[in-house]
């Protein structure tokens, strides 16, 4: 692959895509947990703990912000379900 043809933002796009996939997986897992009887608050507490871990471990401010937005969307969706 010719690296000159790769867009500068390619790594950022890859990271954002990975975060989107991660958020979709969390939504599926959270939905499954709710459907199998896990209390809503337990699922929301797990998401809060994951958010806190992300804040402490994701080095890129941009990736941290994107992950936070996606996680908040999952939190809202599962909180309302």
N, C-alpha and C positions, 0 to 999 in steps of 0.2 A: 504494500500500500504506500502510495506517495504521501509522505507526511506533510508536504507543502500544500496538499489539497485538503487537509483536515482543518475544519474551522477552529479558530482559537477557543471558542466556547464549548468545544466538544466534550472536554472533561466535566465541565459544569453541567452540560446537558445530560451526560451519563449519570452524574450524581443525582440530579433531580429526578431522572427516570427511575433510578434505584430507590429513591425515597418514596416515589409514588407507588411503586410495586410493594414496598414495605408497608405503606399505609393501607393499601388494598388488602394485603394479607392480614394485617391487624383487624381490619373490619370483619373479614371472614372468620377469624379466630374468635373475636369478641361476640359476633352473632351466634356462632356455634356454642360458645360458653353460655350465653343467655338462653338459647334454646334447650340446652341440656340441664338447666336449673341453677346455674351459678347466679347468685344474687347480683343485681345491677350494680350496686355499690362496690362489690368486690371487683368487678370488671373495670369500673371507673378508677378504682384505687390502683389497679395494675397499670392502667394507662398513665396515671399521674406519676407513678414510680418510673415508668419508662421515659416520660418527659424529663423528669429530674436527671435520670441517667444520661439522656441525650445532651442536656444542657451542660453536664459536667465532662462529657467525653468527645463531642463532635467539635473538632478544631476550627472548621470553617464557619465564620459567622453567617455566610449565605446559606450553607447547607443546614446549619442549626435553625435558622429562621424558616426555611422551607419545611424542615421536619416538624417544627413546632406548629406551623399552620396546618399541615396534613394531620398531625396527631390531634389537634383541636377539632378538626372536622370529624374525625373518627369518634372522639369523645362526645361531641354534640349528637352525632347520629345514634350512638349506642345509648346515650343518656335519654334520648327521646323515644327510643324503641320500646 
